[in-house]
Amino acid sequence: MAGKVDVINAIADQAGISKKEAAAAFDAFVNYISDVCQKGDRCAIPGLGSFNVTQRKAREGRNPRTKEKITIPASKNVRFKAGKDLRDLLNVSKKAKKR
């Protein structure tokens, strides 16, 4: 699994910038997506996908320990939907890879 440090190192290598600059760019990118999602807007990144805020309704659940009914409050959730380019990249057939 790639973590934040791995992503920053890859950005620095591919862009030919320092790790400090790559870390600043990465943090700015994450902050921007967070700000857009906090406003309830959709954030689409061509070639990658989009982040959408969804509203989950309040619902009844059960406490697994006591089996008592509880009310789970409404909440907001962020969903990521991979874009077509990313999906196509992940679903390349083995025959296409051999060519």
Number of C-alpha atoms within 10 A of each C-alpha: 3 6 7 11 11 11 14 21 17 14 19 18 13 9 10 11 12 14 16 12 14 20 18 12 15 16 14 12 12 10 12 13 18 15 13 15 19 13 9 15 14 17 18 16 12 12 12 14 16 16 19 17 18 15 12 12 11 11 10 10 12 12 10 8 6 7 9 9 11 11 11 13 10 11 10 12 11 15 13 13 14 17 15 13 13 14 14 11 9 9 9 10 10 8 7 7 7 6 5
